[in-house]
Amino acid sequence: MRFRDVAADRWNSSPNFASPDNVGKQPTVIAIYDDEARTIFLPEGWTGGTPAELSVLVHELVHHVQTVAGLKFACAEEREKAAFEAQERWLALFGSDLLKEFELDPFTLLVRTNCLY
């Protein structure tokens, strides 16, 4: 699936992903939404037992709605904006956020949600 045109939401599993030591490394894939199959793939062991785990599902559900609605985007990153916003709002209901749960800082979110060409 990694080589198909699949919206993959990649998360960093190590602190300070933007550090020089991590340049060029790919973050860990936490979940994938397959547009063609209209299927969300979650990792083995995923239980949805925490607000953070459920937030990953919220994020992927946004991609499903985008696909079903036939929404078009200038680039893959652009479609991430609404998904991250929904995930952030979900986490806020539990007093958390993307920075606390996934070490996603505002600059990283800006880069990952905008077309950079």
C-alpha positions as CSV (number, residue, x, y, z in Angstrom):
1,M,0.0,0.0,0.0
2,R,2.9,2.4,0.6
3,F,3.5,2.6,-3.1
4,R,0.0,3.4,-4.1
5,D,-1.6,6.8,-3.9
6,V,-2.9,6.4,-0.4
7,A,-3.3,9.1,2.2
8,A,-0.9,8.0,4.9
9,D,-0.8,9.8,8.2
10,R,2.7,9.6,9.5
11,W,3.6,10.3,13.0
12,N,6.8,10.7,14.8
13,S,7.5,8.1,17.5
14,S,10.7,9.8,18.6
15,P,11.2,13.2,20.3
16,N,12.3,16.2,18.2
17,F,11.7,14.7,14.8
18,A,12.9,18.0,13.2
19,S,16.4,17.6,14.7
20,P,19.4,17.3,12.4
21,D,19.8,13.7,13.4
22,N,16.4,12.9,11.9
23,V,16.6,14.7,8.6
24,G,15.5,12.4,5.8
25,K,14.0,9.8,8.1
26,Q,10.3,8.9,7.6
27,P,8.1,9.1,10.7
28,T,6.2,6.0,11.8
29,V,2.9,5.3,10.1
30,I,0.1,5.2,12.7
31,A,-2.9,4.7,10.4
32,I,-3.7,4.7,6.7
33,Y,-6.9,5.6,4.8
34,D,-7.1,3.8,1.5
35,D,-9.2,6.0,-0.8
36,E,-9.7,3.3,-3.4
37,A,-11.0,0.7,-0.9
38,R,-12.6,3.3,1.4
39,T,-11.0,1.6,4.3
40,I,-9.2,2.7,7.4
41,F,-6.2,0.6,8.5
42,L,-5.2,0.8,12.1
43,P,-2.1,-0.9,13.6
44,E,-2.3,-4.3,15.4
45,G,-2.9,-3.7,19.0
46,W,-5.0,-0.6,18.4
47,T,-7.8,-0.6,21.0
48,G,-9.3,2.9,20.9
49,G,-8.9,2.8,24.7
50,T,-7.5,6.3,25.0
51,P,-8.5,9.7,23.7
52,A,-5.2,9.8,21.7
53,E,-5.9,6.4,20.1
54,L,-9.4,7.5,19.2
55,S,-8.1,10.7,17.8
56,V,-6.3,8.7,15.2
57,L,-9.6,7.2,14.1
58,V,-11.2,10.7,14.1
59,H,-8.4,11.9,11.8
60,E,-8.9,9.0,9.4
61,L,-12.7,9.4,9.4
62,V,-12.2,12.9,8.1
63,H,-10.3,11.4,5.1
64,H,-13.2,9.0,4.6
65,V,-15.7,11.9,4.5
66,Q,-13.5,13.8,2.1
67,T,-13.4,10.8,-0.2
68,V,-17.1,10.1,0.0
69,A,-17.9,13.8,-0.6
70,G,-15.6,13.8,-3.7
71,L,-13.5,16.7,-2.4
72,K,-10.4,17.6,-4.4
73,F,-7.2,19.1,-3.1
74,A,-4.2,20.8,-4.7
75,C,-1.9,18.3,-2.9
76,A,-2.0,15.5,-0.4
77,E,-0.9,17.8,2.4
78,E,-3.8,20.1,1.9
79,R,-6.4,17.4,2.8
80,E,-4.6,16.9,6.1
81,K,-5.6,20.3,7.4
82,A,-9.2,19.4,8.2
83,A,-8.2,16.0,9.6
84,F,-5.6,17.5,12.0
85,E,-8.1,20.2,13.0
86,A,-10.7,17.5,13.9
87,Q,-8.2,15.5,15.7
88,E,-7.0,18.6,17.7
89,R,-10.6,19.4,18.6
90,W,-11.2,15.8,19.8
91,L,-8.1,15.8,22.0
92,A,-9.1,19.2,23.4
93,L,-12.3,17.6,24.8
94,F,-10.0,15.6,27.0
95,G,-7.6,18.4,27.9
96,S,-4.9,17.3,25.5
97,D,-3.5,18.2,22.1
98,L,-1.4,17.0,19.2
99,L,1.8,18.4,20.8
100,K,1.3,16.4,24.0
101,E,0.1,13.2,22.4
102,F,2.1,13.0,19.2
103,E,4.8,15.7,19.6
104,L,3.4,17.6,16.6
105,D,4.3,21.3,17.0
106,P,2.6,24.1,15.2
107,F,5.4,24.5,12.6
108,T,5.3,20.8,11.8
109,L,1.5,21.0,11.3
110,L,2.0,24.0,9.1
111,V,4.4,22.1,6.8
112,R,2.3,18.9,6.9
113,T,-1.0,20.7,5.9
114,N,0.2,23.1,3.1
115,C,1.3,22.5,-0.4
116,L,5.0,23.5,-0.5
117,Y,5.5,23.9,-4.3
